[in-house]
Amino acid sequence: MNPNKQVSPLDHTCGLDIGRIRADFPILQLRIKGKPLVYLDNAASSQMPQQVIDRLVRYQATEHANIHRAVHYLSETATGQYEAARCKVQQFINAREAREVIFTSGTTEAINLVMQGYGRKFIERDDEIILTTLEHHSNIVPWQMLAEEKGAKIRVVPINDSGELLIDDYQQLFNKRTKLVAVGHVSNALGTVNPVKEMIAFAHQHGVPVLVDGAQAVPHMAVDVQDLDCDFYAFSAHKLCGPTGIGILYGKAALLERMQPFKGGGDMIRSVTFDKTTYATIPHKFEAGTPPIAAAIGLCAAIEYVSAIGMDSIAAYEHELLNYATETMSCLPGVRLIGTAPNKAAVLSFALEGIHPHDVGTLLNEEGIAVRTGYHCAQPVMQRFGVAATARASFAFYNTTVEIDAMVAGIRNVQKVFA
Amino acid sequence: MADPKALYQEVILDHNKKPRNFGVLENPTHHAEGHNPLCGDHLRLTIKMTGEQIEGIGFDGESCAICKASASMMTTVVKGKSRGEAETLVQEFRDMAMGKLDPAGPHHMGRLTVFAGVRDLPMRVKCAILPWHTLHAALNAVETTSTEAVNDPMEVS
């Protein structure tokens, strides 16, 4: 079977030519165990189109030097491309200014930057930080480290049986000691899309800033940080068809300016003597050392790629895929879907009765099907649903209903093996 | 290379479905808990030793089929064995799972060779080893162990 030729009618909805899109991704031509690769682990990391690969090659072959350093041609070229990438990100998330966009190594480092630069400066003993049950470990552990250091408290918004945040409970957590809310835009384990705009508005009524972990949202929907009015927004390039090793922290300029630097080093200073060092202005204050220049340029190309397809079209098509997968899987006996919120991104977490997810993952791999199994760096979510682990299929705009059918056939086969 | 699918063969599926020696022994002389934090597998072993001999052994916990079948078969094999014999099996099983055991050379794996295929599934090796790892901990009076532990008893050997 050639998955690029087998495109069902649904795959022409939402104005996307999926066959052509698939042709952009060389990795989708791979065969695993003699079967066409069915890559359904996009929430962990998405694949890279040839356009981004070519851009990375062109940069390394003809444009590379260190940035912000020398007056020679290559350094000026690289600096120009790196700063152009910053502007591209600014436009993509509709930040007010380019200096509000900080390059980090990924979402995790972006959150840690806020913990170190904002949390350690402004959060004190007995202050409270609001998180939610749905958070990825990367939006839990930094805050626990801060709470332990400062003697601050973590308060947690609970969820219902569908995997939705209980907003009444959220609102009741606020008091005069509340200093920060850190919430995921989309749950990586369940796919729930949280009502972050309303949550931010409520927090602001109490004068509390909000950090949004957008790692799972940015690849799947149009995000406008000014419309959300979030104070911080973090995401990674590698889930957005870009390279690993680079992510973004958006922060409101007024907040970033008040924060202390995260790392010390070159490129983040204005002047250095052994008596006193003064720091550069934002965003450079937070970008010590040589940054991942190639990765920033790759991210820029990835944003150009997905923007040309259109984030709204991507969201609409992935929603069709999710609906198709949810309906098909609901018809299978012995399948429990975990996370059934009405407003979800393209993530389908499930458990098979009497079969451990790791056995599901290993046997699906034999059919060339890549799903994630485990606790998805979100153990509190697993505990809430009383499971140690789930299997998770997560879709991107290059997936097809044919691939979902292959997964369902694979699941039937797993059930047969264990019958 | 062995077909990993063959790993899910009748004998393993049977032990997964009907685990032998499943349960907790009362008044054990030795016990240990094993965790694989990477996948959430959790296993508890209780052992009754008379002198240097394993007289009784039971296990329970939550785990994948590979881990559960490995634990079940392990209990049937080590029951009645001496501590020294059990430790030899622990070492040989570990070597086999990691592809370091010469199948043609002298060894005592017997029907445990159905697990040899995990060597081709690096992410699943720890599932198969966890029960043996936990047995080693119990015999050496380590109460809890983990496939990721700093004081990993399997790593020092």
Interface residues (C-beta under 8 A of the other chain):
Chain A: I355 H356 P357 H358 D359 T362 L363 E366 T373 G374 Y375 M382 A388 A389 V417 F418
Chain B: P4 K5 L7 Y8 L13 N16 L38 C39 G40 D41 H42 E62 S63 C64 A65 I66 L121 M123 R124 C127
